[in-house]
């Protein structure tokens, strides 16, 4: 049996608190909920994701048959898919590990992944994507951009939705059989690799050169005296200190 396609069910809402919660009403593998506006959009590390009309805000419900150790790969694959979707607008988007989507040095999209487990079984994963499409003004403290700012044109949100869902579907098609199969393509777009980075985890700060992505999606750092593997879930902040 072929796996269910992402977007086989697409539900649209004008306004929700967060698509991450609203999607829970759709108990279907591959279902998508997209909202024109969110009143309580959330980002990684308990940050707010400012979500006025003009952006793309969606969540996908996945029920993947994978081990919990592989869950960290899901947001990386989703970030890659979003970057690939932007090829349609010739934006050459890059990825800052784990899953910030950048054009130049500015963030154009973010991915949030929330999973539920029963013991060591994955029940489901909600992958949220926030993509700046037609916004032209952002708070100055955010180094953000949008498709409109980059192309100089307003863009049809449905065309962006179609491109993103198509790219997500392609990237997740072979996921269960080969969860890390996308990493080679991910690494090509990842600006963090080969950079000097400072990573703040809950307990400590690690400095080193990013030398690879591990099979579970973790960042491999060469510090002064050892190789350290950092999982995205443990990270509070990643600062790239040196150019690639
Ligand atoms: C990040 O911090 O970079 C991740 C941002 C993820 C935002 C999206 S918008 C759609 C979905 N609903 C939310 O509340 N958050 C995610």
Boltz pocket constraint, residues with backbone or C-beta under 6 A from the ligand:
constraints:
  - pocket:
      binder: B
      contacts: [[A, 17], [A, 18], [A, 19], [A, 20], [A, 38], [A, 40], [A, 41], [A, 42], [A, 43], [A, 44], [A, 45], [A, 47], [A, 49], [A, 56], [A, 57], [A, 58], [A, 59], [A, 99], [A, 100], [A, 109], [A, 110], [A, 111], [A, 112], [A, 128], [A, 129], [A, 130], [A, 131]]
      max_distance: 6.0
